[in-house]
Amino acid sequence: MYKIFNFNILIILILFAYMLNPNYVNSINIQYQSDISVKSKFLFSNFFNQRIKNIDKLSSKQKNVFFSILNIEICPDHTDGTLSYCLQKKSMCQTAFYMSSWVYHKVKNNYPKNIISKIISKEIYNGLNKYKNNIYINNYNHKGCKQSIITIVEYGDLECVYCKKVSKLLSLLLKKYPLKIKIIYKHFPISIHKNAKVLSLISESFKNTNIFWIFHNFLEKQTSYNVDTVQFFLRNNNIDLMETRIETFNKKTYCKILNSIKEARMIMLSGVPAVFFNKKRYNLTHDFYSLEIRLKIEISKKIML
């Protein structure tokens, strides 16, 4: 009996010592068993707590999902710690805050946990923490500030519905941050769209960049594409039809489209739309909030340099 008693005490002491180990404490970071503990433990980061003030609007289940993801996912700026670990540090980790904000936003909108984790892992490992892709950006149509700190490259198909959506969102982003970003459009027409390659050639036949974007915006509003559609655009913008035909099938124009397609395949693009921030792939969802989150991360990185 005496030996058993001593053995039990020994086990308890070992467990107690293990729990006091800093590595153990850091590994759990946040306890989220109940609403009370979640609320109290969430005060670990005043910076985060002050910015996201609606944490109590999450249900108990949503809070558990939110904190469990923060405890698992690695911070892109500090690969030795999780997002929750970086938020506890005295120095403000902007990237951890923005990534956590994105997670909060998706949890609040009832995205499944496995989907959120998959997307954020892809954004960290195949985007933010991956090397820059070999993307040639000179001599391609662009809009925005020439001296911008952020260059966004959009690979698209002029006939693709999803590409149109992303193009509109990027235009809104440019409108909100006119001095911060420059958008460059590159072609990657896919085979299921029979008019996409011809439309790409026509768009690149215009010597004036402004006409390219006017044509690009015009196509965003169309639901069908034929010769009459293009001729209508040319007439309305006083563009010579014969000159457009010559430039469309010019070898230089053809090579420009071909090089863009080859490059897209070289960087392993399997479809469109595809967006890159400073030559690093964007992997979050295609909505304005998510695009803005990535932009804020890129801006904060530039400011810190």
Number of C-alpha atoms within 10 A of each C-alpha: 6 6 8 9 9 11 12 11 12 12 11 12 12 12 11 11 10 13 12 11 10 9 11 11 12 14 13 14 20 21 16 22 11 12 15 10 12 19 15 12 14 20 13 18 18 14 17 21 15 10 10 15 9 11 16 12 10 16 13 15 12 21 23 18 20 24 21 18 22 24 20 17 20 22 24 21 18 14 12 10 18 22 27 27 24 24 26 19 11 11 9 15 20 19 24 25 24 21 23 24 18 19 23 24 16 19 21 17 11 12 13 12 16 10 11 22 16 11 14 22 18 17 22 21 15 15 22 21 16 14 12 14 15 12 17 13 16 8 8 14 18 21 16 18 17 14 11 14 15 20 23 23 23 22 24 25 25 26 24 17 14 14 20 20 14 21 22 14 18 23 15 13 19 19 12 12 16 15 15 18 26 23 25 20 20 26 25 29 25 19 10 9 12 12 17 21 21 15 22 24 23 21 23 24 22 19 12 10 15 13 16 18 17 14 20 18 15 13 19 18 9 11 8 9 14 9 7 9 13 16 14 10 15 15 11 8 12 8 14 11 12 9 11 19 13 12 19 21 14 13 10 13 18 19 12 17 19 16 15 21 18 12 19 21 13 12 12 9 14 11 14 19 20 20 25 20 22 19 20 21 25 23 22 22 14 18 12 14 15 20 20 17 18 21 23 15 17 18 15 15 13 11 8 7 5
